[in-house]
Amino acid sequence: MREKDWTLSTLARRSGLSVSTLHSWKSGDRATGNRGPNPDKLRQLAAGAGLTVAEVFEAAGRHVPAAIDDEEERRFLHLFRTLDTADRGIVEAMMQAMRERQKSAP
């Protein structure tokens, strides 16, 4: 947005999102900004800005999620569902720790 010298109003008009939504994401508003955009709105934002979703993540200084195919996701979910509650908690804690490590990586 800065490189294109666009205002939030311009991006809102181009993406079809409201100025208040964009402002809350930009400011990290606790009500909505902390969650950030859902995948559909993120695609809408990217399209309006003429960027890919990966470019939006990179511009925000965020880790770009790796692509996952449907079969890989199905296998993971199947394995996860076979675990008992305690083991699911362990897997979730490990995934959170890995996510935090990725966030802090240079």
N, C-alpha and C positions, 0 to 999 in steps of 0.2 A: 504494500500500500504506500509506504514512504517513497519507494523508488518510482512509483507511478504518480506520486503526489496527489493521491486521491483522499478525499474526506470520507468519513464514515457514511455520510449521506450518499455519496457517489457509489461506494461499495454496496450500500444497502439497495440502492436502485438497481444496480447491475446484477446483484445476486438474488433479489427478491426477499431478502431478510430485512427485519426491521432495524432501524438505527439503535433502538434501545437494546435489542438482542446483541448486536455487534459491540455496543458500548459495554455491556455487562461482561462479555467475553474478554474484551480488551482490558477492562479494569479489574477483572477477577472478582466481580461482585459475588458475594457469598450465596445469594439466592439462586443464581443461575451460572455465573461465570466460572465458579470452581469446577463444576461438572464439565464445562466446555460444551461444544456442539455435539449433538448426536451424529452418527455417521451420515444420515441423509442431509442434515444441515451443513455438515462439513463439506460434502460433495457440492452442495449448492453454493457455499462460500467460494470454494476453489473454482468452480465454473464461472462464477461472476467476476472473479479476479483474473481469469484466464490462466490459472495455474493448475497443476496436478495436486492431489491431496498430499502427496509426499513433499511437494514444494511448500505447501502451507505449513506442514509440520516443521520443515527445515527453517523456514522464515521465522517461526516462533521459537526456534532453538530447542525443539523437542526431538526425542528419538523417533525415527521413522520406523513404524512397525513393519516387520518382515511379512511378506505375503505368506499366507497359509492356504493350502488347497483344501477343498471340502473333505477329501478322504482322510487327510492328516488330522483335520479337526474332529471328524467322526471317530477315528481311532483313539484320539486323546480323550474325548468325552466318554467313550465306552469304557476305557480303562479307569477313568476318574469315578464313574458311576459304580464300578465294582468295589470301590474302597469303602471301608467303614467310616463312620463320622470322624474318629480320631485321626485316621490316616488322611482323610480329606483335609482336615485342619493343618496337618503337617505339610501337605503339598501346597496348600494355599499360602502358608507362611513362607515356604521356600520361594514360591513365585513372587510374593511381595518383596522379599529380600533381593531377588534378582532384578526386579523392576527398579528398586531404589539404587542398586549398584549401577544399572544402566543410566539412570538419571544423573548420577554424580560422575560418570566417566567423562573424560575430556573429549 
